[in-house]
Amino acid sequence: MPNIKSAKKRVLVAKKKALQNKVVKSNLKTVLKKADAAVAAKAADSADAIKVAIKKVDQAAAKNIMHKNTAAHKKSALMKKLAAASK
């Protein structure tokens, strides 16, 4: 446990940010699973689900929760799945 006041504050802030990041990551995973399910089921709203998922991936990358290259990889994979399902 830290003794210095600023170090104590950093511990509290780090816990708070970790919790916020966990919420965002969890929501992102849920949206990605829903998009995959919509594409797999060839649902009519699969394009909308992909659009929402891409937006969430971009938001996560903007908040540095996900690396920008990982975000690009996930978006590319989503678009490939959508294109393959529309054939």
GROMACS elastic network, one bead per residue, 0.5 to 0.9 nm:
[ bonds ]
;  ai    aj funct       b0    kb
    1     8     6  0.77995   500
    1    11     6  0.89852   500
    2     5     6  0.78474   500
    2     6     6  0.88664   500
    2     7     6  0.58460   500
    2     8     6  0.56561   500
    2    11     6  0.83124   500
    3     6     6  0.87502   500
    3     7     6  0.71453   500
    3     8     6  0.69203   500
    4     7     6  0.52866   500
    4     8     6  0.62992   500
    4     9     6  0.88089   500
    5     8     6  0.51017   500
    5     9     6  0.63291   500
    5    10     6  0.87419   500
    6     9     6  0.50626   500
    6    10     6  0.62342   500
    6    11     6  0.87884   500
    7    11     6  0.63697   500
    7    12     6  0.88421   500
    8    11     6  0.52469   500
    8    12     6  0.65776   500
    8    13     6  0.88066   500
    9    12     6  0.51507   500
    9    13     6  0.61221   500
    9    14     6  0.84774   500
   10    13     6  0.50145   500
   10    14     6  0.58810   500
   10    15     6  0.85045   500
   11    14     6  0.51507   500
   11    15     6  0.62751   500
   11    16     6  0.87316   500
   12    15     6  0.52172   500
   12    16     6  0.63044   500
   12    17     6  0.87445   500
   13    16     6  0.50787   500
   13    17     6  0.61474   500
   13    18     6  0.84835   500
   14    17     6  0.51817   500
   14    18     6  0.59884   500
   14    19     6  0.85806   500
   15    18     6  0.51052   500
   15    19     6  0.62729   500
   15    20     6  0.87512   500
   16    19     6  0.52485   500
   16    20     6  0.63767   500
   16    21     6  0.87298   500
   17    21     6  0.60523   500
   17    22     6  0.84532   500
   18    21     6  0.50763   500
   18    22     6  0.60520   500
   18    23     6  0.87175   500
   19    23     6  0.63941   500
   19    24     6  0.88393   500
   20    23     6  0.52373   500
   20    24     6  0.64859   500
   20    25     6  0.87666   500
   21    24     6  0.51041   500
   21    25     6  0.60860   500
   21    26     6  0.84938   500
   21    60     6  0.89094   500
   21    63     6  0.89112   500
   21    65     6  0.66200   500
   22    25     6  0.51039   500
   22    26     6  0.60180   500
   22    27     6  0.85304   500
   23    26     6  0.51894   500
   23    27     6  0.61704   500
   23    28     6  0.85462   500
   24    27     6  0.51626   500
   24    28     6  0.60623   500
   24    29     6  0.86602   500
   24    56     6  0.88115   500
   24    60     6  0.72421   500
   24    65     6  0.81040   500
   25    29     6  0.61835   500
   25    30     6  0.86349   500
   25    60     6  0.76941   500
   25    65     6  0.75254   500
   25    66     6  0.86289   500
   26    29     6  0.51949   500
   26    30     6  0.62976   500
   26    31     6  0.87532   500
   27    30     6  0.50968   500
   27    31     6  0.62363   500
   27    32     6  0.86375   500
   27    56     6  0.84475   500
   28    31     6  0.51944   500
   28    32     6  0.61637   500
   28    33     6  0.86264   500
   28    53     6  0.73895   500
   28    56     6  0.61157   500
   28    57     6  0.68712   500
   28    60     6  0.78312   500
   29    32     6  0.51012   500
   29    33     6  0.61499   500
   29    34     6  0.86249   500
   30    33     6  0.51663   500
   30    34     6  0.62229   500
   30    35     6  0.86650   500
   31    34     6  0.50742   500
   31    35     6  0.61707   500
   31    36     6  0.86402   500
   31    49     6  0.78001   500
   31    50     6  0.87418   500
   31    52     6  0.74843   500
   31    53     6  0.56005   500
   31    56     6  0.77471   500
   32    35     6  0.50755   500
   32    36     6  0.61788   500
   32    37     6  0.85642   500
   32    49     6  0.84684   500
   32    50     6  0.79973   500
   32    52     6  0.88656   500
   32    53     6  0.56697   500
   32    54     6  0.85872   500
   32    56     6  0.87646   500
   32    57     6  0.87399   500
   32    78     6  0.86059   500
   33    36     6  0.50898   500
   33    37     6  0.60837   500
   33    38     6  0.85533   500
   34    37     6  0.50462   500
   34    38     6  0.60831   500
   34    39     6  0.86339   500
   34    49     6  0.70645   500
   34    50     6  0.87741   500
   34    53     6  0.84950   500
   35    38     6  0.50896   500
   35    39     6  0.62335   500
   35    40     6  0.85433   500
   35    46     6  0.65460   500
   35    47     6  0.84177   500
   35    48     6  0.84845   500
   35    50     6  0.53789   500
   35    51     6  0.87190   500
   35    52     6  0.82219   500
   35    53     6  0.65939   500
   35    78     6  0.80472   500
   36    39     6  0.52017   500
   36    40     6  0.60371   500
   36    41     6  0.85256   500
   36    46     6  0.84033   500
   36    49     6  0.84784   500
   36    50     6  0.81139   500
   36    78     6  0.77164   500
   36    81     6  0.80006   500
   36    82     6  0.89321   500
   37    40     6  0.50218   500
   37    41     6  0.60260   500
   37    42     6  0.83870   500
   37    43     6  0.86250   500
   37    46     6  0.84747   500
   38    41     6  0.51850   500
   38    42     6  0.60119   500
   38    43     6  0.52967   500
   38    44     6  0.81517   500
   38    45     6  0.71741   500
   38    47     6  0.85281   500
   38    49     6  0.69777   500
   38    50     6  0.85111   500
   39    43     6  0.63579   500
   39    44     6  0.88877   500
   39    45     6  0.86603   500
   39    46     6  0.53125   500
   39    47     6  0.80353   500
   39    49     6  0.84184   500
   39    50     6  0.82943   500
   39    78     6  0.89947   500
   39    81     6  0.69839   500
   39    82     6  0.62160   500
   39    85     6  0.64575   500
   39    86     6  0.88586   500
   40    43     6  0.78030   500
   40    46     6  0.87861   500
   40    81     6  0.84814   500
   40    82     6  0.89966   500
   40    85     6  0.74012   500
   41    46     6  0.85049   500
   42    45     6  0.84296   500
   42    46     6  0.67735   500
   42    82     6  0.89636   500
   42    85     6  0.65973   500
   42    86     6  0.79633   500
   43    46     6  0.53488   500
   43    47     6  0.86793   500
   44    47     6  0.75603   500
   44    48     6  0.86711   500
   45    48     6  0.52441   500
   45    49     6  0.63274   500
   45    50     6  0.87537   500
   46    50     6  0.61444   500
   46    51     6  0.85546   500
   46    82     6  0.76211   500
   47    50     6  0.50819   500
   47    51     6  0.61609   500
   47    52     6  0.87333   500
   47    82     6  0.72090   500
   48    52     6  0.62724   500
   48    53     6  0.85901   500
   49    52     6  0.52033   500
   49    53     6  0.61754   500
   49    54     6  0.86601   500
   50    54     6  0.60980   500
   50    55     6  0.85783   500
   50    75     6  0.87114   500
   50    78     6  0.66895   500
   50    79     6  0.76144   500
   50    82     6  0.77488   500
   51    54     6  0.52073   500
   51    55     6  0.62952   500
   51    56     6  0.87942   500
   52    55     6  0.51293   500
   52    56     6  0.63256   500
   52    57     6  0.87124   500
   53    56     6  0.51316   500
   53    57     6  0.61880   500
   53    58     6  0.86424   500
   53    75     6  0.82006   500
   53    78     6  0.84302   500
   54    57     6  0.50330   500
   54    58     6  0.61728   500
   54    59     6  0.86173   500
   54    71     6  0.85597   500
   54    74     6  0.82378   500
   54    75     6  0.58834   500
   54    78     6  0.80085   500
   55    58     6  0.51298   500
   55    59     6  0.62369   500
   55    60     6  0.87018   500
   56    59     6  0.50239   500
   56    60     6  0.61749   500
   56    61     6  0.86074   500
   57    60     6  0.51346   500
   57    61     6  0.62166   500
   57    62     6  0.86160   500
   57    66     6  0.78894   500
   57    71     6  0.58102   500
   57    72     6  0.84934   500
   57    74     6  0.77180   500
   57    75     6  0.74060   500
   58    61     6  0.50811   500
   58    62     6  0.61136   500
   58    63     6  0.86983   500
   58    66     6  0.88361   500
   58    68     6  0.82584   500
   58    71     6  0.66835   500
   58    72     6  0.85346   500
   58    75     6  0.87306   500
   59    62     6  0.50179   500
   59    63     6  0.63091   500
   59    64     6  0.87044   500
   59    65     6  0.86851   500
   60    63     6  0.51904   500
   60    64     6  0.63062   500
   60    65     6  0.51746   500
   60    66     6  0.55888   500
   60    67     6  0.84386   500
   60    68     6  0.88824   500
   60    71     6  0.80171   500
   61    65     6  0.58308   500
   61    67     6  0.57887   500
   61    68     6  0.53679   500
   61    69     6  0.87498   500
   61    70     6  0.83341   500
   61    71     6  0.62100   500
   62    65     6  0.75985   500
   62    66     6  0.80277   500
   62    67     6  0.87875   500
   62    68     6  0.79166   500
   63    66     6  0.76001   500
   64    67     6  0.62434   500
   64    68     6  0.78548   500
   66    69     6  0.83808   500
   66    70     6  0.65558   500
   66    71     6  0.64993   500
   67    70     6  0.52154   500
   67    71     6  0.62831   500
   67    72     6  0.87467   500
   68    72     6  0.62146   500
   68    73     6  0.86307   500
   69    73     6  0.61189   500
   69    74     6  0.86244   500
   70    74     6  0.61806   500
   70    75     6  0.85938   500
   71    74     6  0.51819   500
   71    75     6  0.61600   500
   71    76     6  0.85330   500
   72    75     6  0.51633   500
   72    76     6  0.60748   500
   72    77     6  0.85831   500
   73    76     6  0.51609   500
   73    77     6  0.61896   500
   73    78     6  0.86909   500
   74    77     6  0.50877   500
   74    78     6  0.62042   500
   74    79     6  0.86917   500
   75    78     6  0.51073   500
   75    79     6  0.62556   500
   75    80     6  0.86437   500
   76    79     6  0.51791   500
   76    80     6  0.61856   500
   76    81     6  0.86792   500
   77    80     6  0.50776   500
   77    81     6  0.62276   500
   77    82     6  0.86611   500
   78    81     6  0.51669   500
   78    82     6  0.62529   500
   78    83     6  0.86717   500
   79    82     6  0.50338   500
   79    83     6  0.61112   500
   79    84     6  0.85353   500
   80    83     6  0.50896   500
   80    84     6  0.60590   500
   80    85     6  0.85267   500
   81    84     6  0.51266   500
   81    85     6  0.60982   500
   81    86     6  0.86298   500
   82    85     6  0.51514   500
   82    86     6  0.62109   500
   82    87     6  0.89350   500
   83    86     6  0.52273   500
   83    87     6  0.66350   500
   84    87     6  0.55530   500
